[in-house]
Amino acid sequence: ALVLETGKYGVQVMALLDKANTSSYGHPEITKVNIGVRKNPGILISGHDLKDMEELLKQTEGTGVDVYTHSEMLPANYYPAFKKYAHFVGNYGSSWWHQTEDFEHFNGVILFTTNCIVPPRKSSTYADRVYTTGASGFDGFKHIADRKDGRPKDFSALIEHAKRCAAPQEIETGEIIGGFAHNQVIALADKVIDAVKSGAIRKFFVMAGCDGRMPGRNYYTEFAEKLPKDTVILTAGCAKYRYNKLPLGDINGIPRVLDAGQCNDSYSLVRIALALKDAFGLDSVNSLPIAYNIAWYEQKAVIVLLALLSLGVKDIHLGPTLPAFLSPNVANVLVNNFGIAGITSVDEDMKLFLNA
């Protein structure tokens, strides 16, 4: 009972984070995000803290230094308040575990605002260009502390450092699309509902969660590639990097990958599901044509899982493995009461989900 109550508070906290972000920076909107580079020196900002993003953009304006997002900061590109900055270029690289490669090629300064720091290799050339702030930190990296008088953080040292760096090396070109948080998707509700009723959209797949370096996570790329063309992926968190650059196309103008944003933006997926439930006049979200195939990675994602359970969502599949730290008693409750299950092969799971 306490575990499920924790999930209830998880929903409330994610709602507060959503309110804080959207009231400050506007509701995320459909956005094509550049993944190429420009010729100016740059700062690469990673993590989740949008307040740090705001302050960095303000302080770099007019300096000749461009700003790029990395990993979980990608959704910053979707907020209207940040689009006014001409030096905000787009996203560079991939998810957190690629950072040792991405940072080598970036050439400029890197700022961590939250977690997911991978220790640099001994042969690394970027360790002296990394700064941390907030709760993040690593021995040898320079830390930008909060000011005791409440004024904005002082990013001048890393900005001056960036000016001395070369421009980023181009590792890819093109763009990816995102910004499908609850406000944007609900605005498209009529179009989505019509597509479901006409059969153009057969099923939604919630593939939120975390990415990781283990080879078994290739499962999620293969799963996305093999999904029938009348299905749509709803995603949040860095799990999306397994498939958000695949050419999966769209259904009547609706992209087949709808990215709601960061981990805490899983709340948007809940809001979308509840809105669809009401629109179709159903008693439960479990009656919707939605399947849950979520990528699990250690403790951070547990609150997202518990939030879904507190709302009564059943038959969630987790992979590549079930959480190792669950007690046998709690694991039994999850399996017996909520139908929690693991993953098998892509082909077997595809049959299971599509025939359910």
KETOR-946460 format. One line per 2 residues: number of its first residue (from 1); their letters; for each residue x, y, z of C-alpha. Coordinates in steps of 0.2 Angstrom, whole numbers, plus 5000, padded with zeros to 4 digits. Each point is the difference from the previous one (the first is absolute). Layout:
// residues N
NUM = a = X:Y:Z; ...
//
This chain:
// residues 356
1 = al = 5000:5000:5000; 5014:5012:5004
3 = vl = 5009:4996:4984; 4984:5005:4990
5 = et = 4997:5015:5011; 5018:5005:4995
7 = gk = 4994:4999:4981; 4986:5012:5004
9 = yg = 5012:5013:5007; 5010:4997:4985
11 = vq = 4986:5005:4988; 4998:5016:5011
13 = vm = 5018:5004:4999; 5001:4998:4981
15 = al = 4984:5011:4999; 5009:5014:5010
17 = ld = 5016:4998:4989; 4989:5001:4985
19 = ka = 4991:5016:5006; 5017:5008:5005
21 = nt = 5007:4997:4983; 4985:5005:4989
23 = ss = 4995:5015:5011; 5018:5006:4998
25 = yg = 5005:4996:4982; 4983:4996:4992
27 = hp = 4993:4984:4994; 5011:4989:4989
29 = ei = 4995:5001:4982; 5004:4989:4985
31 = tk = 5018:5004:4995; 5012:4995:4987
33 = vn = 5017:4999:5009; 5016:5003:4990
35 = ig = 5013:4986:5004; 5014:5008:4989
37 = vr = 5013:5014:5006; 5005:5018:4996
39 = kn = 5017:5007:4999; 5000:5010:5017
41 = pg = 5008:4993:5016; 4987:4991:5010
43 = il = 4993:4995:5017; 4992:4983:5002
45 = is = 4987:4999:5014; 4994:4983:5007
47 = gh = 4988:4994:5014; 4983:5006:5004
49 = dl = 5000:5017:5008; 4991:5013:4989
51 = kd = 5004:5014:5012; 5019:4998:4997
53 = me = 4996:4999:4981; 4991:5017:5001
55 = el = 5014:5008:5010; 5013:4993:4988
57 = lk = 4991:5007:4985; 4998:5017:5007
59 = qt = 5018:5001:5005; 5007:4994:4983
61 = eg = 4989:5011:4990; 5011:5012:4989
63 = tg = 5016:4991:5005; 5003:4991:4984
65 = vd = 4998:4983:5009; 4986:4988:4994
67 = vy = 4991:4988:5012; 4995:4982:4996
69 = th = 4990:4987:5010; 5006:4983:5004
71 = se = 4990:4984:5006; 4986:5005:5012
73 = ml = 5001:5018:4997; 4994:4997:4982
75 = pa = 4982:5005:5004; 5006:5018:5005
77 = ny = 4999:5002:4981; 4981:4998:5001
79 = yp = 4996:5015:5011; 4995:5016:4993
81 = af = 5010:5011:5012; 5016:4993:4994
83 = kk = 4997:5002:4981; 5003:5018:5000
85 = ya = 5018:4998:5003; 5009:5000:4983
87 = hf = 5015:4992:5007; 4991:4984:5006
89 = vg = 5004:4988:4986; 4992:4984:5004
91 = ny = 5006:4983:5007; 5017:4991:4998
93 = gs = 5003:4982:5002; 4989:4987:5009
95 = sw = 4996:4993:5017; 5010:5001:5016
97 = wh = 5011:4984:4997; 5007:5007:4984
99 = qt = 5007:5015:5008; 5018:4994:5000
101 = ed = 4999:5000:4981; 4989:5015:4998
103 = fe = 5010:5011:5011; 5017:4996:4991
105 = hf = 4992:5006:4984; 4991:5015:5007
107 = ng = 5016:5010:5003; 4992:5013:5011
109 = vi = 4995:5001:5018; 4988:4988:5008
111 = lf = 4988:5004:5014; 4991:4987:5011
113 = tt = 4985:5006:5009; 4995:4983:5008
115 = nc = 5005:4982:5000; 5006:4987:4987
117 = iv = 5019:5004:5000; 5011:4987:4993
119 = pp = 5018:5001:5006; 5011:5006:4986
121 = rk = 5013:4987:4993; 5018:5003:5004
123 = ss = 5003:5005:4982; 4986:5013:5000
125 = ty = 5003:5017:4993; 4985:5008:5007
127 = ad = 5001:4998:5019; 5007:5017:5003
129 = rv = 4985:5007:4990; 4987:4993:5011
131 = yt = 4990:5011:5013; 4986:4994:5012
133 = tg = 4987:5009:5010; 4985:4996:5012
135 = as = 5001:4983:5007; 5012:4993:4987
137 = gf = 5018:4999:5003; 5016:4990:4996
139 = dg = 5017:5000:5007; 5011:5011:4989
141 = fk = 4986:5009:4991; 4997:5018:5004
143 = hi = 4984:5004:5009; 4988:5015:4998
145 = ad = 4992:5003:5017; 4984:5009:5004
147 = rk = 5002:5017:5007; 4995:5003:5018
149 = dg = 4991:5016:4996; 4988:4992:4988
151 = rp = 5007:5008:4984; 5002:4989:4984
153 = kd = 5015:4989:4999; 5015:5007:4993
155 = fs = 5005:4991:4984; 5013:5013:4994
157 = al = 5015:4988:5003; 4993:4986:4989
159 = ie = 4994:5013:4987; 5018:5008:4999
161 = ha = 5007:4982:4999; 4988:4996:4986
163 = kr = 5006:5015:4990; 5018:4992:4999
165 = ca = 4993:4984:4993; 4998:4994:4982
167 = ap = 4983:4998:4993; 4991:4983:5002
169 = qe = 5005:4986:4988; 4985:4995:4989
171 = ie = 4995:4982:5004; 4983:5000:4992
173 = tg = 4988:5011:4990; 4981:5002:4999
175 = ei = 4987:5002:5013; 4989:4991:5012
177 = ig = 4982:5004:5005; 4993:5002:5017
179 = gf = 4989:5010:5012; 4985:4989:5002
181 = ah = 4996:5003:5018; 4982:4999:5006
183 = nq = 4995:5018:4995; 5006:4998:4982
185 = vi = 4993:4982:4998; 4983:5005:5008
187 = al = 4999:5014:4987; 5002:4987:4987
189 = ad = 4987:4989:5009; 4987:5000:4986
191 = kv = 5013:4995:4987; 5006:4986:5011
193 = id = 4983:4994:5004; 4994:5000:4982
195 = av = 5016:4990:4996; 4996:4987:5013
197 = ks = 4982:4999:4995; 5004:4998:4982
199 = ga = 5013:4986:5003; 5014:5011:4994
201 = ir = 5008:4998:5017; 4998:4983:5007
203 = kf = 5009:5001:5016; 5011:5012:5011
205 = fv = 5016:4993:5008; 5007:5009:5015
207 = ma = 5019:4998:4999; 5006:5012:5013
209 = gc = 5014:4997:5012; 5019:5000:5000
211 = dg = 5014:4996:4988; 5015:4990:5005
213 = rm = 5016:4992:4993; 4995:4982:5001
215 = pg = 4999:4991:4983; 4982:4993:5005
217 = rn = 4993:5018:4998; 5002:4998:4981
219 = yy = 4983:4991:5002; 4991:5017:5001
221 = te = 5008:5006:4983; 4995:4983:4992
223 = fa = 4983:5001:5008; 4996:5018:4994
225 = ek = 5007:4995:4982; 4988:4985:4999
227 = lp = 4984:5008:5007; 4987:5000:4987
229 = kd = 4997:5017:4991; 4983:5002:5008
231 = tv = 5008:5002:5017; 5006:5015:5010
233 = il = 5014:5001:5013; 4997:5011:5015
235 = ta = 5017:5004:5009; 5009:5010:5013
237 = gc = 5017:4999:5008; 5016:4995:4992
239 = ak = 4993:4983:4994; 4995:5010:4984
241 = yr = 5018:5001:4994; 4998:4981:4995
243 = yn = 4987:5005:4986; 4997:5019:4999
245 = kl = 5012:5002:4985; 4992:4985:4990
247 = pl = 4990:5004:4984; 4984:4994:5007
249 = gd = 4988:5012:4991; 4983:5006:5005
251 = in = 4982:4996:5000; 4989:5013:4992
253 = gi = 5013:5013:5005; 5002:4993:5018
255 = pr = 5018:4995:5002; 5002:4982:5006
257 = vl = 5011:5005:5014; 4992:5012:5012
259 = da = 5013:5006:5012; 4993:5009:5016
261 = gq = 5017:5004:5007; 5010:4996:5016
263 = cn = 4998:4986:5012; 4988:5011:5011
265 = ds = 4990:5003:4984; 4993:4983:5001
267 = ys = 4987:5009:5009; 4995:5007:4983
269 = lv = 4997:4982:4994; 4989:4997:5014
271 = ri = 4990:5016:4996; 4999:4994:4982
273 = al = 4993:4983:5005; 4987:5007:5012
275 = al = 4994:5013:4986; 4998:4985:4988
277 = kd = 4991:4990:5013; 4988:5014:5002
279 = af = 4998:5004:4981; 4996:4982:4997
281 = gl = 4988:4999:5015; 5010:4985:5008
283 = ds = 5000:4996:5018; 5018:4996:5001
285 = vn = 5017:5004:4992; 5002:4981:4998
287 = sl = 4986:5000:4987; 5010:5011:4989
289 = pi = 5010:4993:4985; 5016:5004:5009
291 = ay = 5014:4988:5004; 5014:5004:5012
293 = ni = 5018:4994:4996; 5011:5010:5011
295 = aw = 5019:5000:5001; 5006:4998:5018
297 = ye = 5016:5007:5007; 5003:4999:5019
299 = qk = 4992:5010:5013; 4996:5017:4991
301 = av = 4986:4992:4990; 4992:4992:5015
303 = iv = 4989:5016:5004; 4993:5000:4982
305 = ll = 4996:4981:5001; 4991:5003:5017
307 = al = 4991:5015:4994; 4992:4990:4986
309 = ls = 4996:4986:5012; 4991:5012:5012
311 = lg = 4989:5005:4985; 4995:4982:4998
313 = vk = 5010:4997:4984; 5002:4981:4997
315 = di = 5010:4989:4989; 5016:5010:4999
317 = hl = 5015:4991:4993; 5017:5005:5006
319 = gp = 5017:4996:4993; 5013:4995:4997
321 = tl = 4998:4993:5018; 4988:5003:5014
323 = pa = 5007:5011:5014; 5012:4990:5010
325 = fl = 4997:5009:5017; 4982:4996:5002
327 = sp = 4996:4988:5014; 4992:4984:4996
329 = nv = 4984:5005:5009; 4998:5017:4990
331 = an = 5005:4991:4984; 4986:4987:5002
333 = vl = 4988:5014:5003; 5005:5009:4984
335 = vn = 4999:4984:4990; 4984:4993:5008
337 = nf = 4990:5016:5001; 5007:5011:4986
339 = gi = 5006:4987:4987; 5018:5007:5000
341 = ag = 5010:4990:4988; 5017:5000:4992
343 = it = 5004:4999:4982; 5005:4985:4989
345 = sv = 5004:5002:4981; 4994:5014:4989
347 = de = 4990:4988:4989; 4992:4991:5015
349 = dm = 4996:5016:5009; 4993:5008:4984
351 = kl = 4987:4986:4998; 4996:5001:5018
353 = fl = 4997:5019:5000; 4991:5001:4983
355 = na = 4988:4986:5005; 4996:5006:5017
//
